[in-house]
């Protein structure tokens, strides 16, 4: 089981690295229900982030991860998968 959790800061960094989308982590934290599309992140960019996290933590994330619509939903799903190892 992994004891690390995905933070909005880390998600912000991954959005920049994997998708070229610059979003301040504080903005993600203040508006976790803002749609990824309004932040400039499309499904392909989110898929890149999912792949990076799977490689980083050696955990297969649920297929729902790439379908998440908001940062809050994504962080919650990823952290649940990291806690449970599923």
SEVEX-267907 format. One record per atom (N, C-alpha, C, O, CB): residue in one letter; x, y, z. Coordinates in pm, whole numbers, plus 50000, padded with zeros to 5 digits. Last residue first. Glycine has a CB too. Layout:
N
AXYZ/...
This chain:
86
X493844995449451/X492984990649342/X492835001449239/X492144999449139/X491594986349395/X495055003549679/X495854995549588/X495044989849474/X495484980549406/X496514984349663/X493885020449858/X493385006649856/X494234997549767/X494144985349777/X491955006449809/X495315044349821/X495095038949956/X494745024149952/X495245016250032/X493975046650026/X495195047849545/X496495046349609/X496365040349749/X497205032349790/X497205059949617/X492425050349508/X493135039149445/X494495037049509/X494915025549526/X493305041649295/X492015074149648/X491335062049692/X492045049849634/X492235039949705/X489855062249651/X493535091449491/X493925088949630/X493255076549687/X493855069149765/X493585101049717/X492035090649250/X493435086149254/X493845082849397/X494465072449421/X494375096949196/X489575101449337/X489635088049280/X491055082449288/X491255070949326/X489145088149135/X490365127249428/X489695117749516/X489805103449466/X490105094349543/X488235121549530/X491435138249193/X492295136649311/X491665126449407/X492375117949461/X492505150149383/X489075138149031/X490285130848992/X491175128049113/X491615116749133/X491065138548886/X487325155149167/X486925141349139/X488155132749109/X488265121449157/X485935140849020/X488855178649161/X488465172549287/X488085157949271/X488475149549351/X487315180149348/X489095184248881/X490275181148963/X489915174249095/X490605164849135/X491045193848992/X486565167648682/X487065178748763/X488305174648841/X488525162748864/X485975183648859/X485905144748539/X485585157848479/X486175169648554/X486285180548498/X484105159548471/X487325113448456/X487005123748556/X486835137248488/X487535140548392/X488105124548664/X488225094248289/X486915100048258/X486505110848358/X485435116748344/X485865089248255/X490475083048386/X490615090948263/X489295097348219/X489255104948123/X491145082248152/X489405069348604/X490325080448625/X490425089248501/X490455101448511/X491715075248662/X487965046948536/X487215059348561/X488135071448573/X487685082748555/X486375057848688/X489735026448539/X489455032648409/X488655045448424/X488665053948334/X488715022948318/X491935030148822/X490665025848761/X490435032948628/X490895044248608/X489485028648857/X495495025548779/X494355033448824/X493075028348758/X493135022848648/X494565048448793/X497855003648885/X496915006148776/X495715013748832/X495025008848921/X496454992648708/X500885014349018/X499515010349048/X498665013348925/X498745024248868/X498955017749175/X503395026649035/X503275012349001/X501925006649042/X501834995649095/X504385004349068/X503685053549061/X503285046149180/X503155031049157/X502845023649250/X501995051449230/X504585061448804/X505215066648925/X504935057949047/X505835055249126/X504735080848951/X502805049248626/X504245046148623/X504925050048753/X505745042548805/X504915053248505/X500435061548703/X500545046948707/X502005042548706/X502385033348777/X499795040548589/X501055088348651/X500805083948789/X500915068748802/X501435063848902/X499425088648835/X501295087348371/X502425091648453/X502255086848597/X503205081848658/X502575106848450/X498675079748298/X499825071348266/X501045074648351/X501745065648398/X500175072648120/X497255102248387/X496955089048442/X498135079748419/X498555072648510/X495665083148378/X498365121548217/X498555122748362/X498305109348429/X499055105448518/X497615133548421/X497405112447970/X498845113447994/X499165114348142/X500145108448188/X499415125447923/X494675115848012/X495205102347991/X496705102048014/X497235092448071/X494865097347850/X494565143348015/X494265136048138/X494775121748129/X495255116148228/X492755136148166/X495135148347747/X496035153247851/X495825145947982/X496795142648052/X495835168147872/X492855136847633/X494185131547600/X495225135947703/X496095128147741/X494605136147459/X490805153147729/X490875139047770/X492225132747740/X492685124147815/X489785131147700/X492275185547814/X491365176647743/X491585162147786/X492455159347868/X491545178147590/X492415214847995/X492885200947991/X491845192347921/X490685191747962/X493165195548134/X491535240448041/X492365238047923/X492885223947911/X493725221247824/X493505247447924/X489715245448231/X491115247648271/X492075245348154/X493275247848166/X491475238548388/X487425237148120/X487565251548138/X488985255248180/X489395266748168/X486555256648241/X487885209348128/X487825216047998/X487975231248012/X488585237647926/X486515212847927/X487655202748396/X488985202648335/X488975210348203/X489945217048170/X489475188348312/X485375223148580/X485625213048478/X487045214248420/X487545225148397/X484595214148366/X485715227848924/X485805234248793/X486115223548689/X487045215648708/X486895245648792/X485805217549175/X484725212849090/X484695219748953/X483765217748875/X483405214949160/X487805230249315/X488025216349276/X486945210749184/X487135200249122/X488125207849399/X488835258149355/X487695254349270/X487865239849222/X488055237449103/X487565264049148/X491015259249522/X489885268049550/X488625264049473/X487505266149519/X490245282349515/X492755241149403/X492305238749540/X491065247049573/X490165242349644/X493425241849639/X493245252949159/X492655239649164/X492055236849301/X490975231049312/X493705228849130/X494465276449249/X493225277249172/X492495263749173/X491275263349187/X493525281649026/X496755266349363/X495765272949450/X494425274349381/X493375273449445/X496275286849493/X498155257749140/X497625247649232/X496575253749325/X495615247049363/X498765241549315/X497545272748829/X498055274348964/X497375264249057/X496165262549051/X497835288749014/X498255257248528/X497185261148620/X497795261848759/X498485252648802/X495975251148616/X499145251748208/X499605258148329/X498405263048410/X497645271748367/X500555269848296/X499565223848016/X498545232948068/X499035238548201/X499305231148295/X497175225648086/X500995203247903/X501355216747867/X500365227247914/X500305238247859/X501505217747720/X500595177247980/X499645182947885/X499975197247843/X499315202747755/X498285182647944/X502605169048152/X502005159248063/X501135165347953/X500965159447847/X501185149648142/X503475192848291/X504415183448229/X503775174748122/X504325173148014/X505025174748335/X501055205448375/X502065212848298/X502965203148222/X503215205048102/X502905221848391/X499845185148516/X499115191448406/X500085198948315/X499935198848193/X498025200948460/X501755180548713/X501525170348611/X500765176048491/X501035172148378/X500745158648671/X501425203948865/X502715200948801/X502545190848689/X503115192348581/X503735195648905/X498795200048952/X499145211848874/X500455209648797/X500565213148679/X499265224148965/X499135176949105/X498295176648985/X498605188448895/X498675186848773/X496805176649024/X500715187249311/X501275177149222/X500455176249093/X501025174748984/X501335163449292/X498815204749422/X500105209849376/X500735200149277/X501225204249172/X501045212249495/X496845187749503/X496535196849393/X497815202949337/X497885206049218/X495585207949441/X498295154949554/X497875168149599/X497515176749478/X497845173249365/X498995174949684/X497985121149619/X498075131249514/X497535144349570/X496435144749626/X497295126849387/X499795106349887/X498525110449828/X498795121049722/X499725129049735/X497535115849937/X501575077850004/X501575090949943/X500205093849884/X499525084749835/X502665092049835/X501645052050082/X501235061750183/X501185075950128/X500805085250200/X502165061150301/X500475022649928/X501245034949915/X500725045150015/X499515046750032/X501165040449770/X500844988250000/X500005000050000/X500895012450000/X501945012650064/X499045000050122/
